[in-house]
Amino acid sequence: MTDEYRLDALDVALLEALAEHPRIGDLELARVTKVARATVQSRLRRLTEQGVIRDWSPTVDAAAAGFPVQAFVTLEIAQGALDEVGADLAAIPEVLEAHVTTGSYDVVCKLATASHAQLQEVLVRLNQSPSVVRSTSVVALSVLIEPRILGLLHTAEPGASRAPAYR
């Protein structure tokens, strides 16, 4: 999302409706949000172009798909080796996401595996990277808060509404 694009109440309403009913069509979205279908289509296109809506993929639960062991791993990497570590991590399918961080460690990763034995294999593979100086891992026992975004959107200062008919 670019700095100059700010969500307004209609954008948030569309995102909420999509979160609640992921398979909803444009016509039904227009009915739910009480705006014209063309407005819905225009807004969805803009939200996609701005990167607010990143994709239209289904949300897949790793545990339900057969990968119930999840862990977070922090990596301390060699100076200037971020690109190499990124390539190494991208080659490991069990690495679900990786973020560059501040603090004692340089990267934090989320992993999912089918078993603890497989997790150990992945951790050994991570440590075999010449760019990884040290790693620390913690196994997630359960999910306390599912990934979420809608509540955060309500805390932002709204942009000016571009749809005067929206209520």
Helices and strands as residue ranges (DSSP letters): H 9-20, H 26-33, H 37-49, E 69-77, H 82-90, E 95-100, E 107-113, H 116-127, E 132-140, H 150-153
